[in-house]
Amino acid sequence: MPILLAAFLVLAAALTTGAPLVASQPAAAASPATEKADSVLVVKSERRLYLLRDGAVIATYRVSLGQNPLGHKFFQGDGRTPEGVYRLDGKNDHSRFYRSIKISYPNPADRQRARKYGGPPGGDIMLHGQPSTDNVSALKRIAQSPTSWTDGCIAVENWAMDEIWAAVDNGTPIEIVP
């Protein structure tokens, strides 16, 4: 898993030099608006999304995950955010959330796992912003659990979605780890 290894090397270097690990917003010199990410890492246990360029963290954002955030997605409707290596493969500026970028889930292993557990794998796993004001069910879930309210997607604040949108291209790899 080269993305994960690169991120851990960056974190290890920060620990040994005393440098800060991550900031909530990108540094001005490394803003995603001026620098493209070549990969994305989501660490579910940290509720963080990292934009990476050549293995270095260029920005980090807080994320919300599925309603059942522990473990890999088994099948449609389980409320889990998948784990694995995927691609960002389509931007939607007219989503029912503030912008969305499709994640290439499910892959063949995901389909096989879903069959094993007796359900379809689902799809429409997205990286997206906040729900529109008419998306009442999502707004209720946010009120109940601000960090675990999606149906399995990865959600960020709208300002973060704008920065991520500008920093990634279709085909950018995304790795989602526990």
MDTraj code that builds the backbone (N, CA, C; nanometers):
import mdtraj as md
import numpy as np

residues = "MET PRO ILE LEU LEU ALA ALA PHE LEU VAL LEU ALA ALA ALA LEU THR THR GLY ALA PRO LEU VAL ALA SER GLN PRO ALA ALA ALA ALA SER PRO ALA THR GLU LYS ALA ASP SER VAL LEU VAL VAL LYS SER GLU ARG ARG LEU TYR LEU LEU ARG ASP GLY ALA VAL ILE ALA THR TYR ARG VAL SER LEU GLY GLN ASN PRO LEU GLY HIS LYS PHE PHE GLN GLY ASP GLY ARG THR PRO GLU GLY VAL TYR ARG LEU ASP GLY LYS ASN ASP HIS SER ARG PHE TYR ARG SER ILE LYS ILE SER TYR PRO ASN PRO ALA ASP ARG GLN ARG ALA ARG LYS TYR GLY GLY PRO PRO GLY GLY ASP ILE MET LEU HIS GLY GLN PRO SER THR ASP ASN VAL SER ALA LEU LYS ARG ILE ALA GLN SER PRO THR SER TRP THR ASP GLY CYS ILE ALA VAL GLU ASN TRP ALA MET ASP GLU ILE TRP ALA ALA VAL ASP ASN GLY THR PRO ILE GLU ILE VAL PRO".split()
xyz = np.array([
    [0.0835, -0.1174, 0.0000],
    [0.0000, 0.0000, 0.0000],
    [0.0884, 0.1244, 0.0000],
    [0.1280, 0.1703, -0.1165],
    [0.2247, 0.2795, -0.1226],
    [0.1729, 0.4110, -0.0658],
    [0.0464, 0.4414, -0.0786],
    [-0.0062, 0.5675, -0.0252],
    [0.0051, 0.5665, 0.1264],
    [-0.0376, 0.4583, 0.1887],
    [-0.0327, 0.4476, 0.3338],
    [0.1108, 0.4544, 0.3828],
    [0.2015, 0.3854, 0.3173],
    [0.3418, 0.3863, 0.3574],
    [0.3978, 0.5276, 0.3503],
    [0.3678, 0.5986, 0.2433],
    [0.4169, 0.7362, 0.2281],
    [0.3644, 0.8254, 0.3398],
    [0.2376, 0.8112, 0.3720],
    [0.1788, 0.8942, 0.4779],
    [0.2434, 0.8642, 0.6124],
    [0.2666, 0.7359, 0.6409],
    [0.3294, 0.7013, 0.7681],
    [0.4734, 0.7518, 0.7746],
    [0.5444, 0.7516, 0.6624],
    [0.6803, 0.8053, 0.6607],
    [0.6800, 0.9547, 0.6898],
    [0.5833, 1.0260, 0.6330],
    [0.5704, 1.1691, 0.6598],
    [0.5409, 1.1926, 0.8074],
    [0.4491, 1.1141, 0.8636],
    [0.4152, 1.1295, 1.0048],
    [0.5333, 1.0943, 1.0945],
    [0.6070, 0.9904, 1.0602],
    [0.7238, 0.9519, 1.1389],
    [0.8302, 1.0613, 1.1348],
    [0.8511, 1.1204, 1.0194],
    [0.9483, 1.2289, 1.0080],
    [0.9072, 1.3481, 1.0934],
    [0.7798, 1.3789, 1.0952],
    [0.7304, 1.4903, 1.1767],
    [0.7531, 1.4620, 1.3256],
    [0.7313, 1.3378, 1.3655],
    [0.7505, 1.3031, 1.5062],
    [0.8962, 1.3156, 1.5480],
    [0.9879, 1.2761, 1.4608],
    [1.1292, 1.2790, 1.4974],
    [1.1876, 1.4198, 1.4909],
    [1.1299, 1.5086, 1.4109],
    [1.1825, 1.6451, 1.4002],
    [1.1096, 1.7427, 1.4901],
    [0.9976, 1.6998, 1.5481],
    [0.9196, 1.7891, 1.6322],
    [0.8271, 1.8794, 1.5537],
    [0.8198, 1.8608, 1.4238],
    [0.7306, 1.9426, 1.3411],
    [0.5861, 1.9053, 1.3696],
    [0.4946, 2.0010, 1.3508],
    [0.3536, 1.9666, 1.3720],
    [0.3102, 1.8601, 1.2726],
    [0.2243, 1.7682, 1.3184],
    [0.1813, 1.6576, 1.2322],
    [0.0919, 1.7047, 1.1193],
    [-0.0183, 1.7685, 1.1505],
    [-0.1098, 1.8171, 1.0478],
    [-0.1798, 1.9410, 1.1005],
    [-0.2301, 2.0174, 1.0087],
    [-0.3113, 2.1330, 1.0452],
    [-0.4527, 2.1078, 0.9969],
    [-0.5485, 2.1785, 1.0530],
    [-0.6868, 2.1622, 1.0094],
    [-0.7070, 2.2179, 0.8693],
    [-0.6297, 2.3183, 0.8348],
    [-0.6380, 2.3761, 0.7018],
    [-0.4991, 2.3741, 0.6414],
    [-0.4890, 2.3729, 0.5086],
    [-0.3583, 2.3657, 0.4450],
    [-0.2771, 2.4927, 0.4677],
    [-0.1458, 2.4770, 0.4706],
    [-0.0576, 2.5922, 0.4786],
    [-0.0679, 2.6717, 0.3490],
    [-0.0472, 2.8019, 0.3565],
    [-0.0641, 2.8870, 0.2387],
    [0.0274, 2.8446, 0.1250],
    [0.1511, 2.8048, 0.1563],
    [0.2453, 2.7674, 0.0513],
    [0.2100, 2.6352, -0.0141],
    [0.1281, 2.5535, 0.0512],
    [0.0955, 2.4220, -0.0039],
    [-0.0545, 2.4063, -0.0210],
    [-0.1216, 2.5137, -0.0520],
    [-0.2665, 2.5099, -0.0668],
    [-0.3067, 2.4224, -0.1845],
    [-0.4078, 2.3364, -0.1658],
    [-0.4542, 2.2547, -0.2760],
    [-0.5005, 2.3378, -0.3945],
    [-0.5376, 2.4642, -0.3709],
    [-0.5791, 2.5499, -0.4809],
    [-0.4628, 2.5769, -0.5755],
    [-0.3376, 2.5682, -0.5253],
    [-0.2219, 2.5936, -0.6098],
    [-0.1423, 2.4674, -0.6388],
    [-0.1693, 2.3593, -0.5679],
    [-0.0943, 2.2354, -0.5879],
    [-0.1907, 2.1180, -0.6010],
    [-0.1716, 2.0389, -0.7044],
    [-0.2556, 1.9215, -0.7264],
    [-0.2080, 1.8060, -0.6399],
    [-0.3033, 1.7324, -0.5865],
    [-0.2725, 1.6103, -0.5123],
    [-0.2594, 1.4962, -0.6119],
    [-0.1658, 1.4041, -0.5849],
    [-0.1563, 1.2860, -0.6698],
    [-0.2157, 1.1626, -0.6026],
    [-0.2596, 1.1772, -0.4768],
    [-0.3301, 1.0699, -0.4080],
    [-0.4023, 1.1272, -0.2857],
    [-0.4970, 1.0482, -0.2377],
    [-0.5766, 1.0864, -0.1216],
    [-0.5727, 0.9689, -0.0241],
    [-0.5582, 0.9996, 0.1036],
    [-0.5604, 0.8983, 0.2088],
    [-0.6668, 0.9380, 0.3090],
    [-0.7558, 0.8441, 0.3416],
    [-0.8547, 0.8648, 0.4464],
    [-0.8238, 0.7658, 0.5574],
    [-0.8015, 0.8174, 0.6786],
    [-0.7777, 0.7335, 0.7957],
    [-0.9043, 0.7428, 0.8804],
    [-0.9848, 0.6378, 0.8730],
    [-1.1158, 0.6391, 0.9381],
    [-1.1055, 0.6612, 1.0886],
    [-1.0114, 0.5965, 1.1547],
    [-0.9994, 0.6084, 1.3003],
    [-0.9639, 0.7508, 1.3439],
    [-0.9000, 0.8257, 1.2567],
    [-0.8650, 0.9649, 1.2855],
    [-0.9722, 1.0618, 1.2371],
    [-1.0655, 1.0118, 1.1572],
    [-1.1647, 1.0978, 1.0912],
    [-1.0931, 1.2085, 1.0139],
    [-0.9924, 1.1689, 0.9342],
    [-0.9107, 1.2638, 0.8585],
    [-0.8938, 1.2184, 0.7141],
    [-0.8918, 1.3170, 0.6258],
    [-0.8591, 1.2978, 0.4855],
    [-0.7318, 1.3765, 0.4602],
    [-0.6335, 1.3105, 0.3986],
    [-0.5063, 1.3735, 0.3661],
    [-0.4921, 1.3828, 0.2155],
    [-0.4607, 1.5021, 0.1648],
    [-0.4211, 1.5179, 0.0261],
    [-0.2701, 1.5037, 0.0224],
    [-0.2211, 1.4183, -0.0678],
    [-0.0778, 1.3901, -0.0761],
    [-0.0237, 1.4277, -0.2129],
    [0.0999, 1.4721, -0.2153],
    [0.1727, 1.4983, -0.3391],
    [0.3118, 1.4416, -0.3204],
    [0.3490, 1.3439, -0.4025],
    [0.4799, 1.2781, -0.3914],
    [0.5051, 1.2268, -0.2497],
    [0.4003, 1.1761, -0.1852],
    [0.4122, 1.1185, -0.0522],
    [0.4080, 1.2178, 0.0621],
    [0.4055, 1.3465, 0.0318],
    [0.4010, 1.4492, 0.1368],
    [0.2578, 1.4990, 0.1540],
    [0.2201, 1.5242, 0.2780],
    [0.0869, 1.5770, 0.3077],
    [0.0843, 1.7239, 0.2688],
    [-0.0085, 1.7596, 0.1781],
    [-0.0219, 1.9007, 0.1408],
    [-0.1434, 1.9655, 0.2057],
    [-0.2362, 1.8842, 0.2550],
    [-0.3529, 1.9385, 0.3261],
    [-0.4229, 1.8247, 0.3984],
    [-0.4960, 1.8601, 0.5012],
    [-0.5747, 1.7610, 0.5744],
    [-0.7080, 1.8223, 0.6138],
    [-0.8089, 1.7363, 0.6213],
    [-0.9449, 1.7812, 0.6503],
    [-1.0126, 1.6816, 0.7435],
    [-1.0990, 1.7324, 0.8280],
    [-1.1835, 1.6455, 0.9110],
    [-1.2926, 1.5877, 0.8226],
    [-1.3302, 1.4615, 0.8506],
    [-1.4346, 1.3957, 0.7727],
    [-1.5396, 1.3339, 0.8638],
    [-1.6568, 1.3175, 0.8085],
    [-1.7616, 1.2360, 0.8693],
    [-1.7739, 1.1110, 0.7841],
    [-1.8110, 1.0004, 0.8483],
    [-1.8169, 0.8713, 0.7804],
    [-1.9567, 0.8130, 0.7900],
    [-1.9673, 0.6864, 0.7516],
    [-2.0937, 0.6152, 0.7592],
    [-2.1428, 0.6002, 0.9019],
    [-2.2715, 0.5730, 0.9147],
    [-2.3358, 0.5616, 1.0456],
    [-2.2805, 0.4456, 1.1278],
    [-2.2184, 0.3488, 1.0611],
    [-2.1572, 0.2338, 1.1259],
    [-2.0103, 0.2345, 1.0817],
    [-1.9252, 0.3204, 1.1415],
    [-1.7944, 0.3493, 1.0836],
    [-1.6864, 0.2432, 1.1006],
    [-1.7049, 0.1467, 1.1896],
    [-1.5999, 0.0479, 1.2131],
    [-1.6080, -0.0654, 1.1118],
    [-1.4946, -0.1007, 1.0545],
    [-1.4875, -0.2138, 0.9626],
    [-1.5206, -0.1772, 0.8194],
    [-1.4910, -0.2731, 0.7329],
    [-1.5117, -0.2565, 0.5890],
    [-1.6594, -0.2733, 0.5528],
    [-1.7004, -0.2094, 0.4479],
    [-1.8374, -0.2213, 0.3992],
    [-1.8629, -0.3649, 0.3531],
    [-1.9759, -0.4228, 0.3978],
    [-2.0131, -0.5580, 0.3571],
    [-2.1112, -0.5568, 0.2417],
    [-2.2144, -0.4735, 0.2520],
    [-2.3181, -0.4693, 0.1480],
    [-2.3978, -0.3407, 0.1604],
    [-2.4770, -0.3144, 0.0587],
    [-2.5598, -0.1947, 0.0545],
    [-2.6489, -0.1858, 0.1782],
    [-2.6535, -0.0679, 0.2376],
    [-2.7407, -0.0450, 0.3511],
    [-2.6794, -0.0725, 0.4868],
    [-2.5523, -0.1160, 0.4925],
    [-2.4932, -0.1462, 0.6229],
    [-2.4373, -0.0225, 0.6937],
    [-2.4404, 0.0925, 0.6279],
    [-2.3958, 0.2171, 0.6898],
    [-2.2459, 0.2291, 0.7075],
    [-2.1693, 0.1424, 0.6419],
    [-2.0236, 0.1436, 0.6575],
    [-1.9567, 0.2150, 0.5403],
    [-1.8449, 0.2768, 0.5700],
    [-1.7594, 0.3361, 0.4678],
    [-1.6593, 0.2286, 0.4257],
    [-1.6457, 0.2039, 0.2952],
    [-1.5542, 0.0966, 0.2524],
    [-1.4088, 0.1267, 0.2883],
    [-1.3287, 0.0209, 0.2878],
    [-1.1847, 0.0315, 0.3082],
    [-1.1168, -0.0323, 0.1887],
    [-1.0072, 0.0256, 0.1459],
    [-0.9326, -0.0282, 0.0334],
    [-0.8810, 0.0832, -0.0552],
    [-0.8278, 0.0417, -0.1698],
    [-0.7742, 0.1365, -0.2673],
    [-0.8736, 0.1476, -0.3822],
    [-0.9120, 0.2701, -0.4096],
    [-1.0097, 0.3001, -0.5151],
    [-0.9586, 0.4180, -0.5966],
    [-1.0429, 0.4692, -0.6841],
    [-1.0118, 0.5884, -0.7642],
    [-1.1249, 0.6885, -0.7488],
    [-1.0904, 0.8151, -0.7580],
    [-1.1915, 0.9195, -0.7682],
    [-1.2250, 0.9277, -0.9166],
    [-1.3492, 0.8941, -0.9522],
    [-1.3747, 0.8787, -1.0959],
    [-1.4972, 0.9535, -1.1488],
    [-1.5268, 1.0674, -1.0952],
    [-1.6319, 1.1495, -1.1541],
    [-1.6770, 1.2583, -1.0599],
    [-1.6769, 1.3814, -1.1060],
    [-1.7205, 1.4951, -1.0255],
    [-1.8634, 1.5327, -1.0625],
    [-1.9434, 1.5647, -0.9613],
    [-2.0829, 1.6036, -0.9816],
    [-2.1064, 1.7362, -0.9097],
    [-2.1261, 1.8411, -0.9858],
    [-2.1495, 1.9734, -0.9295],
    [-2.2975, 1.9960, -0.8964],
    [-2.3830, 1.8975, -0.9273],
    [-2.5272, 1.9103, -0.9048],
    [-2.5784, 1.7990, -0.8143],
    [-2.5021, 1.7648, -0.7145],
    [-2.5344, 1.6587, -0.6198],
    [-2.6411, 1.7069, -0.5211],
    [-2.7042, 1.6129, -0.4523],
    [-2.7963, 1.6527, -0.3452],
    [-2.7206, 1.6963, -0.2207],
    [-2.5892, 1.6799, -0.2225],
    [-2.4990, 1.7362, -0.1230],
    [-2.4184, 1.8438, -0.1938],
    [-2.3423, 1.9233, -0.1174],
    [-2.2603, 2.0247, -0.1817],
    [-2.1468, 1.9552, -0.2562],
    [-2.1608, 1.9441, -0.3848],
    [-2.0648, 1.8779, -0.4729],
    [-2.0378, 1.7337, -0.4286],
    [-2.0035, 1.6501, -0.5221],
    [-1.9636, 1.5139, -0.4876],
    [-1.8636, 1.4628, -0.5900],
    [-1.7776, 1.3741, -0.5428],
    [-1.6805, 1.3059, -0.6282],
    [-1.7001, 1.1570, -0.6043],
    [-1.7296, 1.0836, -0.7116],
    [-1.7562, 0.9402, -0.7007],
    [-1.6284, 0.8642, -0.6679],
    [-1.6422, 0.7675, -0.5773],
    [-1.5340, 0.6746, -0.5431],
    [-1.5649, 0.5442, -0.6152],
    [-1.4658, 0.4796, -0.6721],
    [-1.4868, 0.3640, -0.7610],
    [-1.5296, 0.2351, -0.6912],
    [-1.5824, 0.2448, -0.5701],
    [-1.6412, 0.1290, -0.5024],
    [-1.7672, 0.0886, -0.5772],
    [-1.7964, -0.0404, -0.5968],
    [-1.7270, -0.1599, -0.5489],
    [-1.6281, -0.2141, -0.6522],
    [-1.5239, -0.2786, -0.6018],
    [-1.4320, -0.3507, -0.6892],
    [-1.4726, -0.4994, -0.6877],
    [-1.4069, -0.5857, -0.7643],
    [-1.4471, -0.7277, -0.7661],
    [-1.4465, -0.7945, -0.6284],
    [-1.3494, -0.7628, -0.5432],
    [-1.3459, -0.8220, -0.4087],
    [-1.4648, -0.7739, -0.3259],
    [-1.5036, -0.6484, -0.3443],
    [-1.6198, -0.5957, -0.2715],
    [-1.7475, -0.6675, -0.3154],
    [-1.7601, -0.6941, -0.4444],
    [-1.8782, -0.7658, -0.4961],
    [-1.8839, -0.9077, -0.4390],
    [-1.7688, -0.9728, -0.4347],
    [-1.7629, -1.1088, -0.3808],
    [-1.7980, -1.1097, -0.2318],
    [-1.7468, -1.0137, -0.1570],
    [-1.7767, -1.0050, -0.0131],
    [-1.9265, -0.9837, 0.0081],
    [-1.9874, -0.8975, -0.0712],
    [-2.1313, -0.8712, -0.0575],
    [-2.2118, -0.9981, -0.0844],
    [-2.1729, -1.0735, -0.1876],
    [-2.2422, -1.2003, -0.2159],
    [-2.2312, -1.2953, -0.0977],
    [-2.1126, -1.3003, -0.0368],
    [-2.0903, -1.3871, 0.0788],
    [-2.1848, -1.3516, 0.1934],
    [-2.2106, -1.2226, 0.2112],
    [-2.2970, -1.1779, 0.3199],
    [-2.4425, -1.1605, 0.2770],
    [-2.4740, -1.1991, 0.1542],
    [-2.6125, -1.2063, 0.1116],
    [-2.6787, -1.0779, 0.0675],
    [-2.6022, -0.9813, 0.0229],
    [-2.6636, -0.8578, -0.0242],
    [-2.5866, -0.7994, -0.1414],
    [-2.6469, -0.7037, -0.2090],
    [-2.5735, -0.6358, -0.3161],
    [-2.4672, -0.5441, -0.2554],
    [-2.3554, -0.5194, -0.3267],
    [-2.2490, -0.4376, -0.2696],
    [-2.2870, -0.2907, -0.2530],
    [-2.3859, -0.2474, -0.3285],
    [-2.4197, -0.1054, -0.3274],
    [-2.3250, -0.0299, -0.4180],
    [-2.3360, 0.0964, -0.4148],
    [-2.2542, 0.1844, -0.4980],
    [-2.2790, 0.3260, -0.4521],
    [-2.2547, 0.4189, -0.5379],
    [-2.2759, 0.5598, -0.5048],
    [-2.2046, 0.5995, -0.3765],
    [-2.0845, 0.5473, -0.3572],
    [-2.0011, 0.5926, -0.2462],
    [-1.9278, 0.7167, -0.2972],
    [-1.9455, 0.8250, -0.2256],
    [-1.8959, 0.9547, -0.2704],
    [-1.8117, 1.0225, -0.1624],
    [-1.7307, 1.1146, -0.2070],
    [-1.6694, 1.2147, -0.1229],
    [-1.7519, 1.3399, -0.1501],
    [-1.8150, 1.3964, -0.0474],
    [-1.9042, 1.5093, -0.0732],
    [-1.9041, 1.6092, 0.0412],
    [-1.9664, 1.7247, 0.0138],
    [-1.9835, 1.8286, 0.1141],
    [-2.1096, 1.8039, 0.1952],
    [-2.1619, 1.9090, 0.2524],
    [-2.2774, 1.9016, 0.3413],
    [-2.4079, 1.8917, 0.2623],
    [-2.5131, 1.8409, 0.3252],
    [-2.6407, 1.8277, 0.2546],
    [-2.7064, 1.9641, 0.2321],
    [-2.7888, 1.9690, 0.1293],
    [-2.8671, 2.0897, 0.1062],
    [-2.9728, 2.1009, 0.2157],
    [-3.0310, 2.2178, 0.2308],
    [-3.1271, 2.2421, 0.3385],
    [-3.2549, 2.1610, 0.3222],
    [-3.2830, 2.1112, 0.2017],
    [-3.4036, 2.0297, 0.1834],
    [-3.3779, 1.8801, 0.2044],
    [-3.2554, 1.8419, 0.2372],
    [-3.2204, 1.7023, 0.2646],
    [-3.2391, 1.6775, 0.4150],
    [-3.3638, 1.6713, 0.4568],
    [-3.4006, 1.6662, 0.5983],
    [-3.3445, 1.5430, 0.6684],
    [-3.3486, 1.4277, 0.6042],
    [-3.3003, 1.3065, 0.6719],
    [-3.1515, 1.3165, 0.7036],
    [-3.0713, 1.3698, 0.6111],
    [-2.9281, 1.3854, 0.6376],
    [-2.9045, 1.4880, 0.7479],
    [-2.9802, 1.5961, 0.7480],
    [-2.9647, 1.6977, 0.8522],
    [-2.9980, 1.6419, 0.9904],
    [-3.0977, 1.5557, 0.9974],
    [-3.1314, 1.4920, 1.1250],
    [-3.0176, 1.4007, 1.1714],
    [-2.9588, 1.3238, 1.0770],
    [-2.8486, 1.2347, 1.1140],
    [-2.7273, 1.3136, 1.1622],
    [-2.7007, 1.4282, 1.1001],
    [-2.5887, 1.5133, 1.1439],
    [-2.6120, 1.5598, 1.2874],
    [-2.7342, 1.6003, 1.3167],
    [-2.7667, 1.6470, 1.4514],
    [-2.7470, 1.5362, 1.5547],
    [-2.7752, 1.4123, 1.5168],
    [-2.7624, 1.2995, 1.6092],
    [-2.6172, 1.2533, 1.6242],
    [-2.5405, 1.2561, 1.5162],
    [-2.4038, 1.2054, 1.5199],
    [-2.3188, 1.2799, 1.4166],
    [-2.2602, 1.3934, 1.4532],
    [-2.1899, 1.4769, 1.3570],
    [-2.0723, 1.4122, 1.2847],
    [-2.0110, 1.3070, 1.3416],
    [-1.8954, 1.2455, 1.2757],
    [-1.9286, 1.1138, 1.2057],
    [-2.0499, 1.0635, 1.2225],
    [-2.0882, 0.9342, 1.1623],
    [-2.2329, 0.9410, 1.1137],
    [-2.2579, 1.0196, 1.0107],
    [-2.3963, 1.0417, 0.9681],
    [-2.4263, 0.9993, 0.8245],
    [-2.3243, 0.9668, 0.7457],
    [-2.3517, 0.9352, 0.6044],
    [-2.4002, 0.7910, 0.5911],
    [-2.4399, 0.7549, 0.4707],
    [-2.4807, 0.6170, 0.4422],
    [-2.3608, 0.5304, 0.4025],
    [-2.2404, 0.5828, 0.4171],
    [-2.1179, 0.5118, 0.3807],
    [-2.0206, 0.6008, 0.3059],
    [-2.0634, 0.7217, 0.2767],
    [-1.9785, 0.8177, 0.2063],
    [-1.8795, 0.8832, 0.3020],
    [-1.7961, 0.9693, 0.2454],
    [-1.7013, 1.0502, 0.3209],
    [-1.7442, 1.1946, 0.3003],
    [-1.7779, 1.2640, 0.4083],
    [-1.8274, 1.4011, 0.3989],
    [-1.7301, 1.4985, 0.4644],
    [-1.7202, 1.6165, 0.4035],
    [-1.6368, 1.7242, 0.4560],
    [-1.7187, 1.8527, 0.4574],
    [-1.6657, 1.9550, 0.5198],
    [-1.7287, 2.0866, 0.5163],
    [-1.7250, 2.1395, 0.3715],
    [-1.8148, 2.2292, 0.3385],
    [-1.8238, 2.2790, 0.2010],
    [-1.6972, 2.3511, 0.1562],
    [-1.6358, 2.4312, 0.2433],
    [-1.5115, 2.4997, 0.2058],
    [-1.4024, 2.3971, 0.1742],
    [-1.4005, 2.2865, 0.2509],
    [-1.3025, 2.1801, 0.2268],
    [-1.3307, 2.1116, 0.0936],
    [-1.4588, 2.0917, 0.0634],
    [-1.4954, 2.0287, -0.0644],
    [-1.4463, 2.1140, -0.1806],
    [-1.4568, 2.2446, -0.1699],
    [-1.4064, 2.3328, -0.2763],
    [-1.2564, 2.3132, -0.2964],
    [-1.1815, 2.3041, -0.1870],
    [-1.0366, 2.2864, -0.1975],
    [-1.0007, 2.1495, -0.2536],
    [-1.0680, 2.0458, -0.2058],
    [-1.0416, 1.9102, -0.2547],
    [-1.0774, 1.9011, -0.4023],
    [-1.1920, 1.9562, -0.4392],
    [-1.2397, 1.9582, -0.5777],
    [-1.1320, 2.0148, -0.6707],
    [-1.0701, 2.1260, -0.6295],
    [-0.9671, 2.1903, -0.7111],
    [-0.8367, 2.1107, -0.7127],
    [-0.8112, 2.0340, -0.6076],
    [-0.6819, 1.9668, -0.5929],
    [-0.6749, 1.8290, -0.6575],
    [-0.7901, 1.7657, -0.6848],
    [-0.7862, 1.6299, -0.7395],
    [-0.8469, 1.6255, -0.8789],
    [-0.7950, 1.5355, -0.9580],
    [-0.8469, 1.5103, -1.0922],
    [-0.9146, 1.3744, -1.0948],
    [-0.9984, 1.3514, -1.1946],
    [-1.0534, 1.2179, -1.2139],
    [-0.9385, 1.1198, -1.2294],
    [-0.9517, 1.0046, -1.1642],
    [-0.8471, 0.9030, -1.1698],
    [-0.7512, 0.9081, -1.0525],
    [-0.7589, 1.0096, -0.9692],
    [-0.6706, 1.0174, -0.8524],
    [-0.7000, 0.8990, -0.7593],
    [-0.5971, 0.8262, -0.7174],
    [-0.6213, 0.7150, -0.6240],
    [-0.6604, 0.7660, -0.4851],
    [-0.7498, 0.6924, -0.4216],
    [-0.7904, 0.7193, -0.2836],
    [-0.7793, 0.5895, -0.2067],
    [-0.7080, 0.5940, -0.0965],
    [-0.6956, 0.4776, -0.0092],
    [-0.7678, 0.5068, 0.1207],
    [-0.8542, 0.4167, 0.1609],
    [-0.9333, 0.4325, 0.2824],
    [-0.8896, 0.3204, 0.3770],
    [-0.8360, 0.3594, 0.4921],
    [-0.7821, 0.2623, 0.5876],
    [-0.8541, 0.2756, 0.7219],
    [-0.8493, 0.1670, 0.8014],
    [-0.9158, 0.1740, 0.9316],
    [-0.8602, 0.2859, 1.0177],
])
top = md.Topology()
chain = top.add_chain()
for i, resn in enumerate(residues, 1):
    res = top.add_residue(resn, chain, resSeq=i)
    for name in ("N", "CA", "C"):
        top.add_atom(name, md.element.get_by_symbol(name[0]), res)
traj = md.Trajectory(xyz[None], top)
